[in-house]
């Protein structure tokens, strides 16, 4: 029912073997419903920007879309899809921009994420190349495991200046009772985050970006995490700071996300 393809055709074990031991690539993850995706333009833009950053060149959108369509034709209408772009030159090389990247697409069961509310351990950590959704990030799983060992559900990252940035696989969003507050720090701008932000603008909901520390949390009226699974999972504690569940805030984020049209690749 599900598939793994390289440039639009089923991938072989021989082709996968070198990739299994490599860590220089980037990806985007999306939920496909009825063969369609929210924020498809944002996923394509993410892949273009990251490819230029890592490889010096990007695949044409048409080629990426063709690979996505081929993978979707091979499975059910509702799937989780990951598109990974890598260089056939591999890692630990100085391949020039003449080496064209390739795309690997994998589908799996549709996912919707945890219901929450979640508790997040506060961990000092800054990702390398934070604006790129790249592979091989051992720290994310390491800090998730450490947080779980301390009785938390996951981790929230705090940079060296004490600013909250993001979660292990999540963006963070906060509510002050009137406006959505997005943390300011070096981080990955998630596609779901970008979808929600532009739809909140269209709905006329106030938003602002602000540097936030753990000391600011008691003044806030709610918090969520979001990623491709879900536009808002409530968070009721970060570190030792409790947060209201803010059900109306969560509903608002879901309404904004649902307002984004689904698009076929």
N, C-alpha and C positions, 0 to 999 in steps of 0.2 A: 504493500500500500504506500510505502514511502521510498525515497530515493536519495542517492548521492550521485551527482553528475559533475563532470569537468567540461566546461565550455559546451554544455548542452547535450552531452551524451553520458551514458552510465560510466562511472569511473571504475578502473580496474584496481586490483590489489597492488599491482606493480606501480601504478601511478600514485596510489595513496601511501605506499611505504615511506618514501622520502619525506612526505608532508607530516607523517606521524612523529617524526623526530625533529621537526623544524619549528621555529618560533618567530619568524619574521613575516608577518602577514597582518591584514586587517579585515574587518567584517562588518556586516550589518545584520540585525535580526528583526524579523517582523512576524506578525500574526496575519495569516491569510484567511479570510472568511468569504465563502462563496466564490473563490478564485480571485478575490479583490483585496486591496491593501489600503490602509489609511496612510497618508503622508508619503506616497511613493516618490514624489519629487525630492523629499528630504533624504530618503534612503539613497537615491541616485547621487545627490549632491555630496552626501557623506562619503560614498565610495570614490567619487572623483577627487575630492580634496585629499583624502587619505592616501590615495594612490600617487598623487603628485608629491605629497610629503615623503612617502616611503620609497617610491620607485622613480620619481622624476617624470612620470607620464601616467595617463589614465586611459582606461578602456573607453571606447565610445559607448554612450548610453544604449544605443541600439543593440550592441553586442551583449551588454549586461541584461537588458530586457529579454533578449532571445533566450539566454540561459535560464532566466526565471520562468519564462513560459514553458520551456521544455521540461523543467522540473515539475511544474504544476500540472502539466498534462499527464504526468506519470503517476499521480496520486489523487487522493480525495480533494474535495473543494475546500475543506477547512484543515489547515496545517500550520505548524510553526516552520518558518523558513529561515535559514541562515545562508547568506552569500559571503564567501570568503575570497579575497583577492590576494594573490601571492605572486612572487617572481619565480619562474622556473629555474633561475640561477641559484636559488636557495639562499640560506643565510651565510654569514661569515664571508661574503664576497662583496666586491665593489662593482656590481653590474651597472652599466650605464643605462641611460634612457632608451637606448636602442633595443634593450631586452623588454619585450612586451609582457605585461602581467597576464595572468590567467585567472579564471574565476571558477570556484568550486561551490556548488549549491547543494545543500542538504535540506530535506524536509523530514518532519516528524510529527507526532501527535499535537494537535492544537492545545494551547495552554492558556490559563487565565490567572495564574499566580495565586499567592496566599490571600486569605480573606482578611487577615489582621484582626485586631491591632497588633503591631509589632513593637518589640523593644530593641533598641540599637545600642551597642557598645560604642563609645567614643574613642577612636583610635587615631593617633597621629600618623598620617601617611599622605604622601604626595605621589601620584602616578607619574611615570615617565611619559612624555608626549601626551599630556592629559586630553588634548583636543582630538586625539585619534583613538578609535575603538579598535585596539590591536590585540593580538593573541598573545599567549604565553605569560599572562600576568599572574604569577604564582601568589603574589601578595593578596590578591582578592580572596582566593579560597583559604589562604593561610589565616587571614584576619577573621573571615567568616567562622572558621573552625575554632579559633581562639575565643571569639565572642560566644559561640554556642557552649563552649566549655565553661564559660562564666555565667551561663543561664540566660543569655540574650538570644534573640532570634537572628540577628545579623549585626553588621557594623556600619557606622557612619564615620567618614574620614574628616579629620581636622588638620589643616596645614600648619606649617611652622610658625605662622603668625596667629594661630588660634582660631582661624576662620573655618566654619563648617563648609564643606565642598559638596561631596556626593557620598553614596553608599557603595557597597561592594559591586553590585550590578544595578544600581538604582540612581536616579536623580532624586534630590530632595526638594520639597516645596512646603511653604509655611503659610499660615493664615493669621492675620492680625485682627480679624473680626470684620474687616471692611475690604481689604485688598489681599491679593495673593503676593507673597514675598518670595522671591527667588534668591538663593544665596549667591554672593559674589566671591569667586575664587577661581583658580585654574582647575578646570574640570571638563568632562565630556558633556557637550550639549546633546542630550538624547533626542531621538526623533519624536517620541511621544511627548516629551517636554516641549519641543518646538511646535507640534500639532496643537497642544493644549494652549500654548501662549498665543498663537495666532487666532484660535477660535475664541479665547477669552477677549481678545481685542474686538472681534466682531460682535461679541455679546455685550460689549461695553462694561466689562468687569475690570475694576482697577487692578493694576499690577505694578510692582516696582522691584528693582534689584537692589540688594543691600548686603553689606558685609555683616555676617552673623557669627557670634561666638556662643559658646555654651551658656555664658552669663546672660545672653539675650533671651534664652528660651522661656523663662518664666513670664515674660511680657507678651508672649504669642498665644494665639487662641487655637492652634492646631498645627499638625504636621502630617505629611504623607511621604511615601516613596512611590516612584513610578518608573516603569520601563516598558518594553514592548509587550509584556504580559498584561499590564493593567495601568490605567491612567491615575490611579490614586488608591494606595493601600494605607489605611490609617496607622499612625505611629503614636503610641501613648507614653513613650519614654526614650530619651537619648541620654546615655550615661546615667546620672542620678537625677536628671531633670524630668519630672512628669509633664505630660502635655494632654490637653483635653482631646477627646476623640473627634469632635467637630464634624458630626455626620453631615451637616449642611455643606461644609467645605468639600467633603469627599463627593457628595452628590453633584456639586457644581463642576468639579473637575471631570467627572464622568459625563456630564451633560455637554461640556465643551468638547470632549473627545468624540462623543457620538455625533456631534455636529459636523465633524470632518468627513467629507464624502469618501466612500470607498472607490478605488480606481483599479481597473484591471491592468496588469503589466503589459 
